[in-house]
Amino acid sequence: MAEKTYHAVLVRLMTFVNPGEAYDKDNVFTQAELAPLTPVNVCRWMCQRAYGTPEPGPAANPTKARSSSLAFWKKAISFFMPNRIMPWNAVTAHGNPTRSIEVNKLLK
């Protein structure tokens, strides 16, 4: 049951990252499709959902989602990441983007 809910979050993220694509709710994403995701993609999507814009200003307040929602989305996305156990390595751009400094900073 949780996997279905997690998958819906992933479909929304992938639709945001690839706006020209129309993903079915049952779409199975390959590792090749998920591997290019970066912390920037995840942060911009979370900001769009929480603030209504992917680039909120420093004085902006989230009016569309709470930090608990962002934490859930992070968990849901991480569930499907090819390297979910590995923290994000900014030098090699490899690992789980949800475990990056940028994403964790956004949650705070």
Legacy VTK file of the C-alpha trace (Angstrom):
# vtk DataFile Version 3.0
C-alpha trace
ASCII
DATASET POLYDATA
POINTS 108 float
0.000 0.000 0.000
2.732 2.466 0.936
4.564 1.690 -2.290
1.566 2.944 -4.319
1.528 6.195 -2.365
5.297 6.545 -2.763
4.999 5.854 -6.482
2.464 8.665 -6.929
5.012 11.088 -5.430
7.706 9.815 -7.798
5.417 10.237 -10.817
4.783 13.870 -9.821
8.518 14.529 -9.441
9.378 12.914 -12.772
6.599 14.849 -14.516
8.066 18.072 -13.096
11.626 17.142 -14.124
10.536 16.013 -17.616
7.648 18.366 -18.449
7.218 17.043 -21.989
6.529 13.518 -20.740
3.117 12.220 -19.711
3.676 9.424 -17.222
0.956 6.911 -16.449
0.238 6.400 -12.752
1.485 2.814 -13.162
4.652 3.762 -15.054
7.711 1.805 -13.946
10.802 3.998 -13.972
14.083 2.386 -14.930
17.346 2.983 -13.124
18.521 4.846 -16.228
15.591 7.269 -15.867
16.128 7.776 -12.127
19.942 7.998 -12.103
20.121 11.531 -13.617
18.007 13.025 -10.794
19.924 15.614 -8.800
19.324 17.442 -5.525
18.500 20.535 -7.596
15.652 18.643 -9.308
14.303 17.449 -5.967
14.612 20.861 -4.277
13.006 22.748 -7.173
10.084 20.291 -7.217
9.616 20.488 -3.443
9.740 24.294 -3.585
7.170 24.307 -6.384
4.875 22.147 -4.257
5.445 24.045 -0.990
5.891 27.643 -2.148
4.144 27.636 -5.516
7.410 28.512 -7.284
10.586 26.504 -7.883
12.744 29.492 -6.880
11.265 31.061 -3.720
12.864 34.190 -2.361
14.596 34.286 1.029
11.569 35.903 2.683
9.047 33.463 1.172
6.929 31.302 3.424
5.592 27.901 2.385
1.824 28.169 2.102
0.992 25.015 0.155
2.765 22.290 2.194
4.312 21.678 5.603
7.759 20.366 6.437
6.189 17.010 7.334
4.897 16.745 3.748
8.358 17.473 2.398
9.831 14.825 4.702
7.299 12.297 3.415
8.047 13.188 -0.219
11.758 12.812 0.476
11.162 9.343 1.924
8.926 8.349 -0.993
11.444 9.446 -3.631
14.324 7.819 -1.776
12.465 4.496 -1.804
12.941 4.255 -5.591
16.470 5.630 -5.951
19.000 3.209 -7.468
21.607 4.158 -4.831
19.220 4.785 -1.957
21.694 3.836 0.791
24.503 6.054 -0.493
24.585 9.706 0.547
24.837 12.224 -2.286
28.414 12.923 -3.376
28.499 16.440 -4.823
31.918 15.936 -6.433
30.963 12.859 -8.461
27.221 13.691 -8.659
26.474 10.153 -7.561
24.311 8.644 -4.842
20.872 9.363 -3.484
19.886 12.995 -4.215
17.395 12.994 -1.326
20.339 12.515 1.051
22.048 15.724 -0.083
22.874 18.816 1.935
20.532 20.917 -0.250
17.483 18.742 0.316
18.136 18.408 4.052
18.639 22.184 4.315
15.290 22.755 2.579
13.553 20.484 5.107
14.898 22.547 8.000
LINES 1 109
108 0 1 2 3 4 5 6 7 8 9 10 11 12 13 14 15 16 17 18 19 20 21 22 23 24 25 26 27 28 29 30 31 32 33 34 35 36 37 38 39 40 41 42 43 44 45 46 47 48 49 50 51 52 53 54 55 56 57 58 59 60 61 62 63 64 65 66 67 68 69 70 71 72 73 74 75 76 77 78 79 80 81 82 83 84 85 86 87 88 89 90 91 92 93 94 95 96 97 98 99 100 101 102 103 104 105 106 107
